[in-house]
Amino acid sequence: MSDATKRLTAGERLMIDRRRRGETQAAAAKRHNVSRGHYASWELGRQDPPSVALRPALRLGEWCLVRRHRLGLTQAQLGERVGLCRLTIKRMERCEIDVADKLVRALG
């Protein structure tokens, strides 16, 4: 997982940090003292944040979330690929449950 962490974009690192804190984009924007739209542009990679030293060690569910986003899949589409319902994918991406084997094979 450490190699995957090195390849995270600044926006992906921000998203992982925000999700770990249980924040909305609006709350994270407030913490960074910027508008929600401006913060969202950081997460989407449209603008670079001023400085992102954050390098979280990815949990498996977080890696799957990033990989699913990069592949342009919805939770429902990923669920179809691996034979799981959307709610299970959602809980896995929040690191509430572990369904590692199926997801790693599906997301390669």
Biopython code that builds the backbone (N, CA, C, O; Angstrom):
import numpy as np
from Bio.PDB.StructureBuilder import StructureBuilder

atoms = [
    (1, "MET", "N", (0.804, -1.198, 0.000)),
    (1, "MET", "CA", (0.000, 0.000, 0.000)),
    (1, "MET", "C", (0.849, 1.265, 0.000)),
    (1, "MET", "O", (0.388, 2.305, -0.470)),
    (2, "SER", "N", (2.075, 1.207, 0.513)),
    (2, "SER", "CA", (2.864, 2.432, 0.592)),
    (2, "SER", "C", (3.179, 2.986, -0.794)),
    (2, "SER", "O", (3.220, 4.205, -0.962)),
    (3, "ASP", "N", (3.405, 2.124, -1.802)),
    (3, "ASP", "CA", (3.639, 2.620, -3.157)),
    (3, "ASP", "C", (2.414, 3.341, -3.693)),
    (3, "ASP", "O", (2.539, 4.360, -4.372)),
    (4, "ALA", "N", (1.220, 2.813, -3.391)),
    (4, "ALA", "CA", (-0.011, 3.471, -3.837)),
    (4, "ALA", "C", (-0.142, 4.836, -3.183)),
    (4, "ALA", "O", (-0.623, 5.776, -3.816)),
    (5, "THR", "N", (0.273, 4.963, -1.935)),
    (5, "THR", "CA", (0.191, 6.240, -1.235)),
    (5, "THR", "C", (1.072, 7.273, -1.914)),
    (5, "THR", "O", (0.675, 8.432, -2.028)),
    (6, "LYS", "N", (2.248, 6.888, -2.365)),
    (6, "LYS", "CA", (3.157, 7.820, -3.021)),
    (6, "LYS", "C", (2.566, 8.361, -4.314)),
    (6, "LYS", "O", (2.924, 9.461, -4.735)),
    (7, "ARG", "N", (1.683, 7.627, -4.943)),
    (7, "ARG", "CA", (1.111, 8.043, -6.212)),
    (7, "ARG", "C", (-0.193, 8.810, -6.050)),
    (7, "ARG", "O", (-0.794, 9.210, -7.047)),
    (8, "LEU", "N", (-0.641, 9.022, -4.829)),
    (8, "LEU", "CA", (-1.864, 9.788, -4.627)),
    (8, "LEU", "C", (-1.640, 11.228, -5.041)),
    (8, "LEU", "O", (-0.584, 11.807, -4.789)),
    (9, "THR", "N", (-2.641, 11.791, -5.676)),
    (9, "THR", "CA", (-2.570, 13.212, -5.986)),
    (9, "THR", "C", (-2.820, 14.001, -4.702)),
    (9, "THR", "O", (-3.276, 13.448, -3.701)),
    (10, "ALA", "N", (-2.521, 15.275, -4.743)),
    (10, "ALA", "CA", (-2.794, 16.132, -3.589)),
    (10, "ALA", "C", (-4.285, 16.111, -3.271)),
    (10, "ALA", "O", (-4.676, 16.074, -2.104)),
    (11, "GLY", "N", (-5.109, 16.134, -4.303)),
    (11, "GLY", "CA", (-6.560, 16.101, -4.101)),
    (11, "GLY", "C", (-7.032, 14.813, -3.465)),
    (11, "GLY", "O", (-7.916, 14.826, -2.608)),
    (12, "GLU", "N", (-6.447, 13.695, -3.878)),
    (12, "GLU", "CA", (-6.811, 12.408, -3.287)),
    (12, "GLU", "C", (-6.387, 12.355, -1.817)),
    (12, "GLU", "O", (-7.114, 11.816, -0.983)),
    (13, "ARG", "N", (-5.218, 12.911, -1.499)),
    (13, "ARG", "CA", (-4.791, 12.952, -0.103)),
    (13, "ARG", "C", (-5.746, 13.792, 0.736)),
    (13, "ARG", "O", (-6.077, 13.429, 1.865)),
    (14, "LEU", "N", (-6.188, 14.921, 0.176)),
    (14, "LEU", "CA", (-7.159, 15.756, 0.888)),
    (14, "LEU", "C", (-8.469, 15.007, 1.116)),
    (14, "LEU", "O", (-9.041, 15.066, 2.205)),
    (15, "MET", "N", (-8.945, 14.299, 0.082)),
    (15, "MET", "CA", (-10.198, 13.564, 0.201)),
    (15, "MET", "C", (-10.091, 12.490, 1.287)),
    (15, "MET", "O", (-11.002, 12.339, 2.101)),
    (16, "ILE", "N", (-8.985, 11.746, 1.302)),
    (16, "ILE", "CA", (-8.796, 10.688, 2.303)),
    (16, "ILE", "C", (-8.776, 11.304, 3.701)),
    (16, "ILE", "O", (-9.420, 10.797, 4.620)),
    (17, "ASP", "N", (-8.033, 12.398, 3.854)),
    (17, "ASP", "CA", (-7.969, 13.055, 5.161)),
    (17, "ASP", "C", (-9.352, 13.539, 5.591)),
    (17, "ASP", "O", (-9.737, 13.359, 6.746)),
    (18, "ARG", "N", (-10.095, 14.146, 4.682)),
    (18, "ARG", "CA", (-11.438, 14.648, 5.009)),
    (18, "ARG", "C", (-12.363, 13.518, 5.418)),
    (18, "ARG", "O", (-13.104, 13.640, 6.394)),
    (19, "ARG", "N", (-12.325, 12.422, 4.680)),
    (19, "ARG", "CA", (-13.191, 11.286, 5.004)),
    (19, "ARG", "C", (-12.818, 10.674, 6.352)),
    (19, "ARG", "O", (-13.701, 10.272, 7.109)),
    (20, "ARG", "N", (-11.532, 10.599, 6.659)),
    (20, "ARG", "CA", (-11.108, 10.069, 7.957)),
    (20, "ARG", "C", (-11.628, 10.927, 9.105)),
    (20, "ARG", "O", (-11.948, 10.417, 10.179)),
    (21, "ARG", "N", (-11.706, 12.217, 8.870)),
    (21, "ARG", "CA", (-12.204, 13.127, 9.891)),
    (21, "ARG", "C", (-13.732, 13.129, 9.961)),
    (21, "ARG", "O", (-14.311, 13.693, 10.889)),
    (22, "GLY", "N", (-14.389, 12.493, 8.975)),
    (22, "GLY", "CA", (-15.843, 12.466, 8.941)),
    (22, "GLY", "C", (-16.432, 13.806, 8.546)),
    (22, "GLY", "O", (-17.549, 14.139, 8.942)),
    (23, "GLU", "N", (-15.687, 14.575, 7.768)),
    (23, "GLU", "CA", (-16.127, 15.911, 7.382)),
    (23, "GLU", "C", (-16.780, 15.930, 6.010)),
    (23, "GLU", "O", (-16.490, 15.095, 5.153)),
    (24, "THR", "N", (-17.652, 16.883, 5.823)),
    (24, "THR", "CA", (-18.155, 17.212, 4.496)),
    (24, "THR", "C", (-17.122, 18.113, 3.827)),
    (24, "THR", "O", (-16.193, 18.592, 4.477)),
    (25, "GLN", "N", (-17.289, 18.342, 2.527)),
    (25, "GLN", "CA", (-16.391, 19.287, 1.863)),
    (25, "GLN", "C", (-16.552, 20.681, 2.465)),
    (25, "GLN", "O", (-15.579, 21.425, 2.586)),
    (26, "ALA", "N", (-17.772, 21.032, 2.838)),
    (26, "ALA", "CA", (-18.010, 22.354, 3.430)),
    (26, "ALA", "C", (-17.241, 22.513, 4.744)),
    (26, "ALA", "O", (-16.648, 23.562, 4.996)),
    (27, "ALA", "N", (-17.253, 21.474, 5.577)),
    (27, "ALA", "CA", (-16.534, 21.537, 6.853)),
    (27, "ALA", "C", (-15.027, 21.599, 6.628)),
    (27, "ALA", "O", (-14.324, 22.346, 7.309)),
    (28, "ALA", "N", (-14.533, 20.814, 5.673)),
    (28, "ALA", "CA", (-13.097, 20.839, 5.379)),
    (28, "ALA", "C", (-12.697, 22.202, 4.819)),
    (28, "ALA", "O", (-11.630, 22.721, 5.146)),
    (29, "ALA", "N", (-13.543, 22.775, 3.982)),
    (29, "ALA", "CA", (-13.264, 24.102, 3.422)),
    (29, "ALA", "C", (-13.165, 25.127, 4.545)),
    (29, "ALA", "O", (-12.279, 25.982, 4.542)),
    (30, "LYS", "N", (-14.070, 25.035, 5.490)),
    (30, "LYS", "CA", (-14.052, 25.964, 6.624)),
    (30, "LYS", "C", (-12.758, 25.804, 7.421)),
    (30, "LYS", "O", (-12.152, 26.793, 7.835)),
    (31, "ARG", "N", (-12.336, 24.554, 7.635)),
    (31, "ARG", "CA", (-11.095, 24.289, 8.367)),
    (31, "ARG", "C", (-9.894, 24.878, 7.625)),
    (31, "ARG", "O", (-8.939, 25.330, 8.257)),
    (32, "HIS", "N", (-9.937, 24.876, 6.280)),
    (32, "HIS", "CA", (-8.844, 25.426, 5.463)),
    (32, "HIS", "C", (-9.050, 26.902, 5.131)),
    (32, "HIS", "O", (-8.216, 27.524, 4.472)),
    (33, "ASN", "N", (-10.183, 27.459, 5.601)),
    (33, "ASN", "CA", (-10.489, 28.879, 5.402)),
    (33, "ASN", "C", (-10.624, 29.261, 3.919)),
    (33, "ASN", "O", (-10.124, 30.297, 3.481)),
    (34, "VAL", "N", (-11.314, 28.397, 3.160)),
    (34, "VAL", "CA", (-11.616, 28.672, 1.752)),
    (34, "VAL", "C", (-13.082, 28.326, 1.495)),
    (34, "VAL", "O", (-13.728, 27.705, 2.339)),
    (35, "SER", "N", (-13.608, 28.722, 0.340)),
    (35, "SER", "CA", (-14.989, 28.372, 0.003)),
    (35, "SER", "C", (-15.092, 26.880, -0.291)),
    (35, "SER", "O", (-14.087, 26.231, -0.581)),
    (36, "ARG", "N", (-16.310, 26.331, -0.216)),
    (36, "ARG", "CA", (-16.503, 24.920, -0.509)),
    (36, "ARG", "C", (-16.133, 24.625, -1.961)),
    (36, "ARG", "O", (-15.513, 23.601, -2.248)),
    (37, "GLY", "N", (-16.509, 25.514, -2.870)),
    (37, "GLY", "CA", (-16.184, 25.318, -4.284)),
    (37, "GLY", "C", (-14.681, 25.287, -4.527)),
    (37, "GLY", "O", (-14.183, 24.488, -5.319)),
    (38, "HIS", "N", (-13.974, 26.162, -3.839)),
    (38, "HIS", "CA", (-12.515, 26.206, -3.976)),
    (38, "HIS", "C", (-11.901, 24.913, -3.433)),
    (38, "HIS", "O", (-11.005, 24.331, -4.044)),
    (39, "TYR", "N", (-12.402, 24.474, -2.272)),
    (39, "TYR", "CA", (-11.902, 23.220, -1.697)),
    (39, "TYR", "C", (-12.189, 22.048, -2.639)),
    (39, "TYR", "O", (-11.328, 21.195, -2.858)),
    (40, "ALA", "N", (-13.398, 22.011, -3.192)),
    (40, "ALA", "CA", (-13.769, 20.930, -4.116)),
    (40, "ALA", "C", (-12.828, 20.908, -5.321)),
    (40, "ALA", "O", (-12.469, 19.837, -5.810)),
    (41, "SER", "N", (-12.428, 22.086, -5.799)),
    (41, "SER", "CA", (-11.505, 22.129, -6.940)),
    (41, "SER", "C", (-10.147, 21.536, -6.575)),
    (41, "SER", "O", (-9.459, 20.998, -7.442)),
    (42, "TRP", "N", (-9.747, 21.626, -5.295)),
    (42, "TRP", "CA", (-8.512, 20.967, -4.854)),
    (42, "TRP", "C", (-8.672, 19.464, -4.928)),
    (42, "TRP", "O", (-7.818, 18.767, -5.477)),
    (43, "GLU", "N", (-9.792, 18.952, -4.363)),
    (43, "GLU", "CA", (-10.006, 17.497, -4.354)),
    (43, "GLU", "C", (-10.098, 16.940, -5.767)),
    (43, "GLU", "O", (-9.630, 15.833, -6.030)),
    (44, "LEU", "N", (-10.698, 17.698, -6.674)),
    (44, "LEU", "CA", (-10.870, 17.243, -8.052)),
    (44, "LEU", "C", (-9.610, 17.429, -8.896)),
    (44, "LEU", "O", (-9.562, 16.990, -10.045)),
    (45, "GLY", "N", (-8.597, 18.073, -8.334)),
    (45, "GLY", "CA", (-7.350, 18.272, -9.063)),
    (45, "GLY", "C", (-7.398, 19.408, -10.059)),
    (45, "GLY", "O", (-6.506, 19.521, -10.900)),
    (46, "ARG", "N", (-8.408, 20.249, -9.990)),
    (46, "ARG", "CA", (-8.509, 21.385, -10.904)),
    (46, "ARG", "C", (-7.577, 22.517, -10.495)),
    (46, "ARG", "O", (-7.131, 23.302, -11.332)),
    (47, "GLN", "N", (-7.287, 22.593, -9.199)),
    (47, "GLN", "CA", (-6.336, 23.567, -8.665)),
    (47, "GLN", "C", (-5.472, 22.850, -7.633)),
    (47, "GLN", "O", (-5.930, 21.925, -6.961)),
    (48, "ASP", "N", (-4.242, 23.276, -7.516)),
    (48, "ASP", "CA", (-3.366, 22.699, -6.495)),
    (48, "ASP", "C", (-3.566, 23.432, -5.181)),
    (48, "ASP", "O", (-3.596, 24.662, -5.153)),
    (49, "PRO", "N", (-3.704, 22.687, -4.097)),
    (49, "PRO", "CA", (-3.762, 23.340, -2.783)),
    (49, "PRO", "C", (-2.421, 23.998, -2.494)),
    (49, "PRO", "O", (-1.411, 23.599, -3.075)),
    (50, "PRO", "N", (-2.380, 24.991, -1.617)),
    (50, "PRO", "CA", (-1.127, 25.696, -1.357)),
    (50, "PRO", "C", (0.004, 24.764, -0.925)),
    (50, "PRO", "O", (1.134, 24.909, -1.392)),
    (51, "SER", "N", (-0.283, 23.823, -0.052)),
    (51, "SER", "CA", (0.748, 22.857, 0.327)),
    (51, "SER", "C", (0.059, 21.668, 0.961)),
    (51, "SER", "O", (-0.776, 21.808, 1.855)),
    (52, "VAL", "N", (0.427, 20.503, 0.481)),
    (52, "VAL", "CA", (-0.149, 19.284, 1.039)),
    (52, "VAL", "C", (1.001, 18.370, 1.408)),
    (52, "VAL", "O", (1.591, 17.714, 0.550)),
    (53, "ALA", "N", (1.309, 18.334, 2.678)),
    (53, "ALA", "CA", (2.362, 17.457, 3.168)),
    (53, "ALA", "C", (1.777, 16.136, 3.641)),
    (53, "ALA", "O", (2.505, 15.224, 4.035)),
    (54, "LEU", "N", (0.457, 16.045, 3.596)),
    (54, "LEU", "CA", (-0.250, 14.880, 4.109)),
    (54, "LEU", "C", (0.016, 13.656, 3.242)),
    (54, "LEU", "O", (-0.210, 13.692, 2.032)),
    (55, "ARG", "N", (0.486, 12.596, 3.838)),
    (55, "ARG", "CA", (0.674, 11.323, 3.139)),
    (55, "ARG", "C", (0.084, 10.213, 3.998)),
    (55, "ARG", "O", (0.818, 9.491, 4.673)),
    (56, "PRO", "N", (-1.243, 10.074, 3.976)),
    (56, "PRO", "CA", (-1.835, 9.040, 4.823)),
    (56, "PRO", "C", (-1.477, 7.648, 4.322)),
    (56, "PRO", "O", (-1.398, 7.410, 3.117)),
    (57, "ALA", "N", (-1.266, 6.747, 5.247)),
    (57, "ALA", "CA", (-1.117, 5.343, 4.874)),
    (57, "ALA", "C", (-2.523, 4.857, 4.547)),
    (57, "ALA", "O", (-3.416, 4.894, 5.393)),
    (58, "LEU", "N", (-2.707, 4.409, 3.330)),
    (58, "LEU", "CA", (-4.047, 4.016, 2.894)),
    (58, "LEU", "C", (-4.502, 2.725, 3.538)),
    (58, "LEU", "O", (-3.759, 1.748, 3.627)),
    (59, "ARG", "N", (-5.728, 2.751, 3.977)),
    (59, "ARG", "CA", (-6.408, 1.521, 4.392)),
    (59, "ARG", "C", (-6.964, 0.901, 3.120)),
    (59, "ARG", "O", (-7.135, 1.596, 2.119)),
    (60, "LEU", "N", (-7.246, -0.383, 3.145)),
    (60, "LEU", "CA", (-7.713, -1.060, 1.940)),
    (60, "LEU", "C", (-8.976, -0.411, 1.378)),
    (60, "LEU", "O", (-9.066, -0.196, 0.170)),
    (61, "GLY", "N", (-9.939, -0.101, 2.218)),
    (61, "GLY", "CA", (-11.163, 0.528, 1.732)),
    (61, "GLY", "C", (-10.904, 1.864, 1.073)),
    (61, "GLY", "O", (-11.557, 2.214, 0.091)),
    (62, "GLU", "N", (-9.950, 2.616, 1.610)),
    (62, "GLU", "CA", (-9.596, 3.904, 1.015)),
    (62, "GLU", "C", (-8.917, 3.705, -0.337)),
    (62, "GLU", "O", (-9.175, 4.456, -1.278)),
    (63, "TRP", "N", (-8.056, 2.703, -0.437)),
    (63, "TRP", "CA", (-7.419, 2.405, -1.715)),
    (63, "TRP", "C", (-8.471, 2.056, -2.752)),
    (63, "TRP", "O", (-8.399, 2.508, -3.895)),
    (64, "CYS", "N", (-9.452, 1.250, -2.354)),
    (64, "CYS", "CA", (-10.522, 0.870, -3.283)),
    (64, "CYS", "C", (-11.327, 2.091, -3.723)),
    (64, "CYS", "O", (-11.705, 2.192, -4.891)),
    (65, "LEU", "N", (-11.591, 3.012, -2.808)),
    (65, "LEU", "CA", (-12.301, 4.246, -3.143)),
    (65, "LEU", "C", (-11.537, 5.043, -4.193)),
    (65, "LEU", "O", (-12.111, 5.471, -5.195)),
    (66, "VAL", "N", (-10.241, 5.241, -3.961)),
    (66, "VAL", "CA", (-9.424, 6.002, -4.913)),
    (66, "VAL", "C", (-9.386, 5.296, -6.257)),
    (66, "VAL", "O", (-9.550, 5.926, -7.302)),
    (67, "ARG", "N", (-9.170, 3.995, -6.231)),
    (67, "ARG", "CA", (-9.085, 3.224, -7.480)),
    (67, "ARG", "C", (-10.406, 3.264, -8.245)),
    (67, "ARG", "O", (-10.414, 3.405, -9.468)),
    (68, "ARG", "N", (-11.538, 3.139, -7.515)),
    (68, "ARG", "CA", (-12.858, 3.187, -8.162)),
    (68, "ARG", "C", (-13.058, 4.545, -8.829)),
    (68, "ARG", "O", (-13.550, 4.617, -9.954)),
    (69, "HIS", "N", (-12.678, 5.619, -8.139)),
    (69, "HIS", "CA", (-12.802, 6.957, -8.727)),
    (69, "HIS", "C", (-11.964, 7.076, -9.989)),
    (69, "HIS", "O", (-12.417, 7.613, -11.000)),
    (70, "ARG", "N", (-10.733, 6.569, -9.920)),
    (70, "ARG", "CA", (-9.844, 6.656, -11.090)),
    (70, "ARG", "C", (-10.394, 5.874, -12.276)),
    (70, "ARG", "O", (-10.189, 6.261, -13.427)),
    (71, "LEU", "N", (-11.089, 4.777, -12.001)),
    (71, "LEU", "CA", (-11.678, 3.970, -13.075)),
    (71, "LEU", "C", (-13.018, 4.526, -13.553)),
    (71, "LEU", "O", (-13.578, 4.046, -14.538)),
    (72, "GLY", "N", (-13.525, 5.535, -12.855)),
    (72, "GLY", "CA", (-14.789, 6.146, -13.248)),
    (72, "GLY", "C", (-16.001, 5.274, -12.959)),
    (72, "GLY", "O", (-17.015, 5.363, -13.652)),
    (73, "LEU", "N", (-15.898, 4.433, -11.940)),
    (73, "LEU", "CA", (-16.997, 3.534, -11.585)),
    (73, "LEU", "C", (-17.824, 4.107, -10.447)),
    (73, "LEU", "O", (-17.298, 4.775, -9.557)),
    (74, "THR", "N", (-19.124, 3.841, -10.485)),
    (74, "THR", "CA", (-19.973, 4.147, -9.336)),
    (74, "THR", "C", (-19.861, 2.987, -8.352)),
    (74, "THR", "O", (-19.327, 1.927, -8.679)),
    (75, "GLN", "N", (-20.370, 3.203, -7.150)),
    (75, "GLN", "CA", (-20.389, 2.106, -6.177)),
    (75, "GLN", "C", (-21.238, 0.955, -6.705)),
    (75, "GLN", "O", (-20.888, -0.210, -6.518)),
    (76, "ALA", "N", (-22.339, 1.269, -7.357)),
    (76, "ALA", "CA", (-23.212, 0.223, -7.902)),
    (76, "ALA", "C", (-22.494, -0.576, -8.991)),
    (76, "ALA", "O", (-22.609, -1.801, -9.038)),
    (77, "GLN", "N", (-21.758, 0.110, -9.864)),
    (77, "GLN", "CA", (-21.036, -0.584, -10.935)),
    (77, "GLN", "C", (-19.956, -1.502, -10.371)),
    (77, "GLN", "O", (-19.786, -2.630, -10.833)),
    (78, "LEU", "N", (-19.230, -1.012, -9.371)),
    (78, "LEU", "CA", (-18.220, -1.861, -8.738)),
    (78, "LEU", "C", (-18.883, -3.053, -8.066)),
    (78, "LEU", "O", (-18.394, -4.179, -8.155)),
    (79, "GLY", "N", (-19.998, -2.797, -7.392)),
    (79, "GLY", "CA", (-20.730, -3.882, -6.750)),
    (79, "GLY", "C", (-21.128, -4.971, -7.733)),
    (79, "GLY", "O", (-21.030, -6.158, -7.423)),
    (80, "GLU", "N", (-21.583, -4.567, -8.930)),
    (80, "GLU", "CA", (-21.938, -5.552, -9.962)),
    (80, "GLU", "C", (-20.726, -6.376, -10.366)),
    (80, "GLU", "O", (-20.834, -7.588, -10.550)),
    (81, "ARG", "N", (-19.568, -5.728, -10.506)),
    (81, "ARG", "CA", (-18.349, -6.442, -10.910)),
    (81, "ARG", "C", (-17.928, -7.506, -9.906)),
    (81, "ARG", "O", (-17.408, -8.556, -10.283)),
    (82, "VAL", "N", (-18.158, -7.226, -8.613)),
    (82, "VAL", "CA", (-17.655, -8.139, -7.591)),
    (82, "VAL", "C", (-18.750, -8.923, -6.891)),
    (82, "VAL", "O", (-18.464, -9.722, -5.999)),
    (83, "GLY", "N", (-20.008, -8.706, -7.284)),
    (83, "GLY", "CA", (-21.103, -9.456, -6.689)),
    (83, "GLY", "C", (-21.489, -8.984, -5.296)),
    (83, "GLY", "O", (-21.891, -9.785, -4.453)),
    (84, "LEU", "N", (-21.365, -7.674, -5.053)),
    (84, "LEU", "CA", (-21.745, -7.097, -3.770)),
    (84, "LEU", "C", (-22.721, -5.949, -4.011)),
    (84, "LEU", "O", (-22.714, -5.332, -5.076)),
    (85, "CYS", "N", (-23.551, -5.669, -3.026)),
    (85, "CYS", "CA", (-24.497, -4.568, -3.183)),
    (85, "CYS", "C", (-23.786, -3.233, -2.951)),
    (85, "CYS", "O", (-22.712, -3.185, -2.351)),
    (86, "ARG", "N", (-24.401, -2.155, -3.434)),
    (86, "ARG", "CA", (-23.824, -0.824, -3.315)),
    (86, "ARG", "C", (-23.567, -0.437, -1.855)),
    (86, "ARG", "O", (-22.556, 0.194, -1.548)),
    (87, "LEU", "N", (-24.475, -0.812, -0.962)),
    (87, "LEU", "CA", (-24.317, -0.486, 0.451)),
    (87, "LEU", "C", (-23.066, -1.151, 1.034)),
    (87, "LEU", "O", (-22.370, -0.552, 1.854)),
    (88, "THR", "N", (-22.782, -2.373, 0.617)),
    (88, "THR", "CA", (-21.579, -3.064, 1.083)),
    (88, "THR", "C", (-20.329, -2.337, 0.591)),
    (88, "THR", "O", (-19.366, -2.176, 1.340)),
    (89, "ILE", "N", (-20.346, -1.896, -0.672)),
    (89, "ILE", "CA", (-19.217, -1.136, -1.213)),
    (89, "ILE", "C", (-19.042, 0.155, -0.414)),
    (89, "ILE", "O", (-17.922, 0.517, -0.056)),
    (90, "LYS", "N", (-20.130, 0.836, -0.140)),
    (90, "LYS", "CA", (-20.089, 2.082, 0.626)),
    (90, "LYS", "C", (-19.467, 1.856, 2.007)),
    (90, "LYS", "O", (-18.602, 2.620, 2.437)),
    (91, "ARG", "N", (-19.908, 0.815, 2.690)),
    (91, "ARG", "CA", (-19.383, 0.516, 4.033)),
    (91, "ARG", "C", (-17.911, 0.118, 3.966)),
    (91, "ARG", "O", (-17.131, 0.457, 4.857)),
    (92, "MET", "N", (-17.534, -0.597, 2.919)),
    (92, "MET", "CA", (-16.146, -1.003, 2.755)),
    (92, "MET", "C", (-15.268, 0.231, 2.530)),
    (92, "MET", "O", (-14.185, 0.325, 3.108)),
    (93, "GLU", "N", (-15.718, 1.178, 1.698)),
    (93, "GLU", "CA", (-14.939, 2.384, 1.421)),
    (93, "GLU", "C", (-14.798, 3.260, 2.664)),
    (93, "GLU", "O", (-13.856, 4.046, 2.766)),
    (94, "ARG", "N", (-15.715, 3.128, 3.592)),
    (94, "ARG", "CA", (-15.623, 3.849, 4.860)),
    (94, "ARG", "C", (-14.820, 3.068, 5.899)),
    (94, "ARG", "O", (-14.694, 3.493, 7.048)),
    (95, "CYS", "N", (-14.281, 1.930, 5.483)),
    (95, "CYS", "CA", (-13.475, 1.051, 6.352)),
    (95, "CYS", "C", (-14.288, 0.501, 7.512)),
    (95, "CYS", "O", (-13.751, 0.260, 8.593)),
    (96, "GLU", "N", (-15.574, 0.303, 7.291)),
    (96, "GLU", "CA", (-16.435, -0.289, 8.315)),
    (96, "GLU", "C", (-16.417, -1.813, 8.233)),
    (96, "GLU", "O", (-16.619, -2.498, 9.236)),
    (97, "ILE", "N", (-16.173, -2.343, 7.025)),
    (97, "ILE", "CA", (-16.095, -3.790, 6.815)),
    (97, "ILE", "C", (-14.949, -4.083, 5.850)),
    (97, "ILE", "O", (-14.467, -3.182, 5.163)),
    (98, "ASP", "N", (-14.517, -5.332, 5.797)),
    (98, "ASP", "CA", (-13.413, -5.733, 4.929)),
    (98, "ASP", "C", (-13.888, -6.801, 3.954)),
    (98, "ASP", "O", (-14.302, -7.886, 4.364)),
    (99, "VAL", "N", (-13.828, -6.496, 2.686)),
    (99, "VAL", "CA", (-14.170, -7.465, 1.641)),
    (99, "VAL", "C", (-13.002, -7.523, 0.651)),
    (99, "VAL", "O", (-13.192, -7.474, -0.564)),
    (100, "ALA", "N", (-11.829, -7.625, 1.187)),
    (100, "ALA", "CA", (-10.580, -7.447, 0.459)),
    (100, "ALA", "C", (-10.413, -8.295, -0.797)),
    (100, "ALA", "O", (-10.186, -7.746, -1.875)),
    (101, "ASP", "N", (-10.516, -9.579, -0.691)),
    (101, "ASP", "CA", (-10.170, -10.442, -1.814)),
    (101, "ASP", "C", (-10.947, -10.102, -3.074)),
    (101, "ASP", "O", (-10.348, -9.944, -4.137)),
    (102, "LYS", "N", (-12.251, -9.988, -2.982)),
    (102, "LYS", "CA", (-13.078, -9.698, -4.164)),
    (102, "LYS", "C", (-12.711, -8.349, -4.789)),
    (102, "LYS", "O", (-12.625, -8.231, -6.011)),
    (103, "LEU", "N", (-12.499, -7.349, -3.958)),
    (103, "LEU", "CA", (-12.239, -6.026, -4.485)),
    (103, "LEU", "C", (-10.869, -5.882, -5.120)),
    (103, "LEU", "O", (-10.735, -5.246, -6.165)),
    (104, "VAL", "N", (-9.864, -6.457, -4.510)),
    (104, "VAL", "CA", (-8.521, -6.351, -5.080)),
    (104, "VAL", "C", (-8.498, -7.024, -6.455)),
    (104, "VAL", "O", (-7.900, -6.497, -7.393)),
    (105, "ARG", "N", (-9.143, -8.179, -6.578)),
    (105, "ARG", "CA", (-9.200, -8.844, -7.884)),
    (105, "ARG", "C", (-9.959, -8.011, -8.905)),
    (105, "ARG", "O", (-9.547, -7.938, -10.063)),
    (106, "ALA", "N", (-11.057, -7.381, -8.501)),
    (106, "ALA", "CA", (-11.884, -6.611, -9.438)),
    (106, "ALA", "C", (-11.218, -5.311, -9.862)),
    (106, "ALA", "O", (-11.401, -4.867, -10.995)),
    (107, "LEU", "N", (-10.452, -4.694, -8.973)),
    (107, "LEU", "CA", (-9.863, -3.390, -9.280)),
    (107, "LEU", "C", (-8.439, -3.481, -9.771)),
    (107, "LEU", "O", (-7.888, -2.512, -10.294)),
    (108, "GLY", "N", (-7.836, -4.663, -9.598)),
    (108, "GLY", "CA", (-6.499, -4.944, -10.088)),
    (108, "GLY", "C", (-5.560, -3.843, -9.890)),
    (108, "GLY", "O", (-4.391, -3.953, -10.261)),
]
sb = StructureBuilder()
sb.init_structure("model")
sb.init_model(0)
sb.init_chain("A")
sb.init_seg("    ")
for serial, (resi, resn, name, xyz) in enumerate(atoms, 1):
    if name == "N":
        sb.init_residue(resn, " ", resi, " ")
    sb.init_atom(name, np.array(xyz, "f"), 0.0, 1.0, " ", f" {name:<3s}", serial, name[0])
structure = sb.get_structure()
